[in-house]
Amino acid sequence: MNKIINIKLFVAVAALLVSFAVDAITVKRISRGVFNDIVAAQPTLYIIEGDCMLSRDVALADGSVLKFEGGQINGNGTIKGNRIMIDAPRYRIFGDNVKINGIANGEVSAHWWGAVGDGVAYDCGAIKRALRDAASSWVVLDNLKYLTNETIVLGRAQKLRCDGTLSYRGSGAAIELTDTDIEVDIRELRQNAGTSFEQTAAFKASGVLFTGNVYNANINIDRILYFNRAFDLAPKHSRQSADRFCGIQYCKISWQFVAGEYGIYIDMVSGMILDSVARRTWVNENQFNGGRLLCRYGIYSTPVDDRYRDRIGVINGNVFNCIGFEGEGKVKCKAITLHNAWHNNFTNIRLSEGYVPIGNTWIELTQCGYLTFDFKSQIPYSAVKATRCNHIEICANITDNGLGYLSGYDRMYILNENGAYNPLNNNPLDKNSQNVKLLTRGPSATSEVRHTYVGATVAGSRGGVVKTVNFNDLFFTGTGDMKVFSDKSFITVNDYSTLNISTDHSLVNANLGLELVCKISAGSKVVITNAKGKKITLTENGVYQIKPAGATFELLKIAESGSRIISFQ
């Protein structure tokens, strides 16, 4: 690394010397004394052979060169100038209270400001001093082990590269991004207190925190290990009385491997401060390029509740590409949890079938719309839960959880009865809308299924009619290449009739979130029978939620006066 820097410096210095007349270049050697006393008015090559002192601010002529051959500049003050080149090996050349402005190097070593890289001494002070003075030059850390206990904050156009390991021992964030055009390239970033994946839940530290307005950042980290939140996107202004809008936009985020509690954590709430100023936050039009996420929660965004109806935070227009979701041992990966995400695209996504058991939710979407998922793995239809969502498309091999009801479908659409709702347009939210999953082998969903009625109707003469159905048939309709699966079943029983429901080999065993919306007239009833012959008899109108109970289930009756559980008898 040192040889590479020296070669680049040699070329740069040579170019600078050629840009001036040869007789205009002054060479001065310094072995001791006060640096200020030997500063020349013309471009000068200063060769620092021994330690010297800076007693006050000093200005160097444009194109001057500081070449260090064993010495160091100490004292107090700032070395100012334009196109100042630094030629030095990897050792400390500036004291704590010496600043330098106008560096022309494309890269500078953090060791020039005191970095050690032994994995024992804290290097955060040296890294911060290097970033302070480097302006838009790359601050470079070698292939060593660097340890910090303070957050490294990067502002506008700052650049940091670490060819080794950067370890963080703290509770905040290892790296914080606060402005535009930032670049980060790190081989390994890790929480120093952690040694295993199982410990990450207890740690509160973030690997890379995006806050404020962060635009056009280019972040590449090969490995991020043992943080609670590897990539923490939390748009939030510090000037609370002045700023009404803040967001993270046009950033490129890449990685190879992440192990932690959350892989990509999107916080849309902390920036919506409830005061007299209306605030909006967004995470828009960014690119996330994986890489594996070995996390309890792969991609997660915080819920946005009704308190923020007038200041909705939206996750819009992002691309998530080539990401693999994994678990380890007993730790399962909840792949994707999103709230208020619209017009996002997920391509070449691999899910962890080997780690997430059948019956669990892998993807949970709330108030989302126009999302497209292209999965390179099989997806049980029960693994996707959508609430108040519009137009969700999933391309994969959709399976039926072994219930024998569906098999080999390769596309799923989740549609909402309230097709007009979109928080980007501030339309009101219909909390009672129905989600419909359309599983199809065909190329596209048809508009007719949006209002598909799924359920059963029983009506006959006053003597009563008895009808028997399987539980699954209450939630599925359609034939051939299309099946519509709804999370709600609408049941109407009139005229002293009876609807018998058998639950053998049915969806309830797959632990799905299902509802029975029942309209039962006087004298009519719904009788549900489980595999052991026990029954639940319903005679009241209302909404009944399916509540798993061991190998069977119970019903939870929802009413204004409160809820009550109904068990098989």
N, C-alpha and C positions, 0 to 999 in steps of 0.2 A: 504493500500500500504506500509506504514512504517513498519507494523508488518511482512509483507512478506519479505521485504528487510532484516530486522533484523534476521529472522529465517534462511535465506540463508547465511547471514554473520556468524551467530553462527556456522553453519555446516562447513563453509569454514575455519573459524578461528580454530575450533577444529581440523580439518584435518591438518592445518599448524602446530599447536602445537604438534600434535602427530608425525609429520615428524621430529621433533627435540627431542633430549633427554630432559627430564623434567628439569634436573638441568642446561640446557643451556639457558633456557628462563629467561629473565630479565623483571621485571615489574617496570615501572617508572611512577609516577604520577606528573603531571605538573599543577600548578594553576596560575603561573605567571612567568615572567622572559624571558630569551632568550632560545628558543628551541634548538639552536645549542649547548649550554653548557651542555646539558644532554644526547646527542646522544651517544649510546653505540656501541661497535664494534661487538657485537653478536646480534642475533635475539631478539627483545625487544617488549613487549606490552607497548605502550605509552598511558597512560590514561590522556586525556586533560580535566582538571576540570575547568580551567579558561583561560582567554586570555593570549597568549604568543606571542613573536616576533621571526621572522626568520630574521637573520641579514645578511646571505649569503647563497650560495648553500651548501647543506649538503647531505651526502649519508647515507642511512639506510642499515643495514644488510639485506640480503635476508630473506624474510618471516616475516618481522616486521609488527606490527599491530598498526594502529592509531585508538584509541577508544575515541570518543568525548562524554563527559558527562557534557556539558554546556559551554565549552570553544571554542575558535577560534584561529587559527594561522594567524597572520597578519605580516606585514613587507615586505621585498623584498628578492627574491631568489627562488631557486628550490629545492624541496625535491626529491632526486633521489634514485633509488633502484630497486630490482627485487621482484616481488610477494608481493608488499605492499598491505595489506588488510586495508580497511577503514570500521569502525563500527561507525555509527552516525545516530541520528534521522534526521528528515526533517527540518534542519535549516542551516544557513550559518556557515561553518567551515573554509573557506579560504578567506583571503583578496584578493583585486583586483590584487595585485602584487606578489602573492604567486602561484607558479606552482608546480605540482607534476608529476613525471614520474615513470612509472613502476607499475601502479595500477593493482592488480590481481582480483578485483571484476568483476563478470559478468555484474553487473548493478551498476550504480552510479546515485545519485539524483542530478538534476540540482540545487536544493535548497542548496546544499553544496557550490555552487559557487555564491549564492545570488539571485536565482529566488524567486519570491514572489507569483505569480499566483492569484492576486486579480482582474485582468482584467483592472487595472488602471495604475500600474507601468510597465515600459518597462522591459521585461525580456531577451531581445536579448543579452545583455552583459554577463549575467550569463550563458545562453545557449552556447554561443561561448566559454567561458572559460571552461565550462564542456567538450565540444567536443575537445578542445585543449588538455586537460589533460587525457581524458578517453581512448585515443588510440582506441582499438577495443572493449572496453566495451560499453554496452548500456547506453546511456544517457537517463534518465527516467524523464518525467514530469507527475505529479500526475493528478488526476481527478479534475482539477481546470481550471481557465480561465487565459491563458497566453497571453500577448500582446507584439508584436514586431514591430519595425519601421525600421529594417534593415534586409537585406537578411541573412538567416542562410545558410552558405556554408558547404557542407559535402564533404570531400575528401575520399581517399582510405580507405576502410574497416570501415568507421565510421558508427555508428548506433544511431538512434534517435527514441524514443517512447514517445507518449503523450497520456495518458489515458483520458484527458479532451479535451479542445478546445484551439487551437493555432490560434490567430487572428493576422493578418498582416495589418499594417497601413503604406503603402508605395506605390511607383510606379514601383518598379522593380519586383523582385520575392520573394515570402515568403521563399522558400527553393530552393537552387541551388545545383545540383549534378554535380561533376566535374571529377570523377574518377571511379575506379572499386570497386566491392564488397560492395556497400553501401546498408544499410537496413534502411527503414523508416516504422514506424507503428503508425498511428495517427487516433484518433477517429473522430476529426473534425478539418478541416483547413478552415479558412474563411477570406475574405477580410473585415476588420473591418469597413471600410467606407460604406459598402453596407448593405442595409436592405431588398432589394427586387431584384427579377430576372430582372426587367426592367432596373435597374441601371447598369448592367454589361457592356453594350456597351461603357459607358463613362470611365470605369476603364481600365488602361493599364497594371495592375499588373498580374503576372502569379502565379499560385499556386505552382507547382513544375516545375522547369526549368532544363532540361537535357542539358548540354553543354559540350564541349570538347569530350573526349572519355569516354563514360559511358558504362561499360560492367558488366553483372552479378548483376545488382541492383535488389533488391526485395522491391517493394514499395506497401504498403497497406494503403489506406486511406478510412475510411468509408464514410465520407461526405466532399465534397469540395464545398464551397458556394461563389458565387458572384465575382469570378475572371474573368477577360477578357479571360484568357487562363488557364484552370484548369491544364492540363498536357501539358507542352510546350517543345517539343523535337526539339532542335536546335543544332545539332553537329557543333562545331566551336572551333578551336584552338586559343589560345591567342598568341602563338609564331608564328607570321605570316610568318617570313622568313624561318623557319625551317620545319614546318609540312606540309606535302602534303596530308595526309589522316586523316579523323576523322569520327567517327560514333558512333551510339548507338546500342548495340547488346546484345542479350541473357538476356534481362531484363524481369522481371515479374511485371506487373502493375495491381493492383486490386483496386476496389472501390465498394461502394454500391450506392451512389447517388451524382450526380454532377449538380449544377445549375450555369450557366455562359454563356458568349458569345460563347466561343469555349470549347468543351469538351476535345478532343485530337487534339492539334495543332502541325503539323509537318512542321518545317521550313527547307526546303532543299536549301535555297538560301543564307542566311546570312553568311554561312561558305564558300561559293564559292567566295572568295575575288578576284576581278579582278586585279591581279598584275602579276609579272613576273613568279610566281610559280603556276603551275597547281595544282588545289585542287579538291578532290572528297569527297563527304559526303554520308552517308548512314544511314538508319534506318532499320536494318535487324534482322530477326529471334527473335523478341520480342513477348511476350504474353500480351495481353490486356484482362482482365477478369472483366466484368461488373456484375451488376450495370446498373443504369439508367443514361442517359444523357439528362437533361432538359436544352437544349442549342439552340441558334439560328443556330449553326453549330456543329453537333455532332462530326464527324471525318473529319478533314480538313487538306489538305497539300497545301503548297504554289506552285503557278505555276513556272515552270522552263522554261524560254524562250530561244530563240536561241543564246543568248550571252554565254550560258553555254554549248553549244553543245559538247565541248571537255572535260567538267568536270561535267558530268551529275550526279545529286544526285538521288539515287534510293531507293525506299521503297520496300524491297524484303523479302519474306519468313516469314512475320509476321502472327500471329493468333489473330483474334478478336473474343471473345467468350462471349455468353450470355449477350448481350448489348441491352438495350431497349432505343429507341429514343422517346423523348416526347417534347411537347410544353406546353405553359401555356397562357390562355387567348387569346389575339390577337397576341402573339408571336408564329411564326411557326418555326418548326425545319427542317432545311436542313440537312438531315441525314448524307450523306457521299459525300465528295468532294475530289477526289484524282488526283494527277498528277504523272506520272512516277512510278506507283505502279505495281509490277510484282510478280506473284506467291504468292499472299497473300490469306488467307482463312478466311472467315467470317462465323461462325457457330452459330446457335440458336439466330438469330438476330430478334428483334421485332421492327417494325416501327410504327410510330404514325399516323395511318390513321385518327384518330379522330381530329388531329390538322393540318395536311397538306392538303389543299384543292385540289380537282381534277384539273388537268391541270398544277400543279407546278412540278418542277423537285426535286425529293427526293435524287436521286443518280446521281452525275455528274462525269464522268471519262474521263480523257484526257491523251493520250499516256500511256495507261495501258494495261496489258496483263496477261492472265492466272490467272484471279481472280475467285474465287468461293464464291457465296453467298447462304447461307441457311437461308431463312427468315421464321419466324413463323407468317406470316400475309399475307394478300392479297396485290398484287403489280399491279397497273395499268401499262401497257406497256409504257405509255407516261411519267411515273415518272422516267424513267432511260434514261439518255443522255450520249452517249459514242462518243468520238471524237478521231480518230486515235488510235483505240484500237484493240486488238487481243484476241480472245478466252475468253470472259466473260461468265460465266455460273451463272444463277440465278434460284434457286429452290424455288418456292412459288406457290400460286394460282394467276396466271396472269389474270387480268381482262381487260376489254375493255373500261373503263371510261363511261359505260352506252350508248355507241353508237350502241350496238347491233351487232358489227362486229365480235368480238371474245368473247369467254366465257369459263371459266373452264380449261384453259391451265395451266400446273403446272411446266413448265420449259422454260426458255428463254436463247438463246445463242446469243451473239453479236460477229459477225465475221467481219474481215477486209479483203478487197481484197489484201492488202499488207501483206500477212501472214508471211513474212520473217523479218519484222521490230521488233527489240528488242534492246533497248538501252544498255542492258547488253553486247551485242556484238558489240556495236557502229555501227550498220548498219544505212545507210542513211534513213531519214524519208520521206515518200511519203505523202505530205500534202493533196493530192487530192484523197486519198483512200476513198472508200465507206464503211460505216457501215451497216451491215445487222443484223436485229434481227430475230432469228428463234424461234417462239413460237411453242412448241410441247408437246403432251401428251406422246410421246415415251420416251425411256430411253436415247437417245443420239442424237446429231446432226450428219448429214451426210456431207461428204466432198463436195458433189455436190453443196450445197447451197452457198459456199464461193463466187462464181462468178455469183450468180443468177442475171439475168437481170430483173429489175422491172420497168415497165413503159408501153408505148403503141407505136405501129408503125402503121401508116396509109399510104398506097400507092396504087394507082390504075391507071387507064388509064388517058389520058390527060384531059378528061372531069371532073375528080375529084371524090373522094369518101368521103362520110360523115360517120363518126363513132362517136357514143356517149358512154361515160363511166361515171361511178361515180368517184368522186375524190378519194375515198378510193382505188378503183381498180388500181390506178396508183402506189400505194405504197405497195400493198399486192399481193402475188402470193402463189400458193400451195393449197392443198385440204386435207380433212380428218384430220389426227392427226398432220399435219404440216402446219404452215403458216409462210411465210417469209415476214417480214415487213422491208422496207428500208427507211432510212431518205432522200434518193434521188430517184427521178423518172426520167427515161431517155425517152424522147419523140422525135419521129421522124415522121415528116409529109412531104410527097413528092407528086409530080404530081398534083398540084393544088387541093389538098384534104383539108378536114376540120376535126379537132378533137373537138367535143363538150364535155365539162366537166361539170357535175352537182355537186354542193357542198352541196346538202341537206343531213342533218344528217351525216356530214363527219368529218374527222379527224381535219380539220382546227379549229373546235370549241373546240378542246382539247388543243389548245395552244402548239402544237408541233413544233420543229425546223425542217422544211422540205424544200427541194429544188427541183425545176423543172429544169432539164438540157435539153434544147430544141434545136433541129436541125430542122429548118423550111425552106423549099425550097421556092424559089420565086413563088408567086401566091398561096401558102398554108397558113393556119392559124390555131390557137388554140383559141377556144372561151370558156371562163369560165363563168358560170352563177350562181349567188348566189340565196338564198331562196326568195329574193324580185324581181327576174327577171332582175336584173342589170348585166351588162356584162363587162368582160375584154377581149380584143382581142389582141393576140400576133402574130406578123408576123416576128419577128427578132430572130435569133439564140442567145443563151446566157444562163446564169444561173440566175434563178429567185428564190429569197428566199421568203417564206411565212411569212408575217408580220401581226400578229393579230391586228385588229382595231375594238374594241368594240365587237359586236356580229358577225362580219364578219372578213374579212382580206383584206390586200393589198399585192401587189407583189413588191419586191425590186429588181430592175434590177442591176446586178453587171457587171460593165464594167471597162476597164482600164482607161477610161477618167473620171470615177466617177460613183456613184450610183444614181438612180432616182426611185421614188415611182410611181407605177401604181395603180390607184384606180378603183373601179367599177363605171361605168357610166350608 
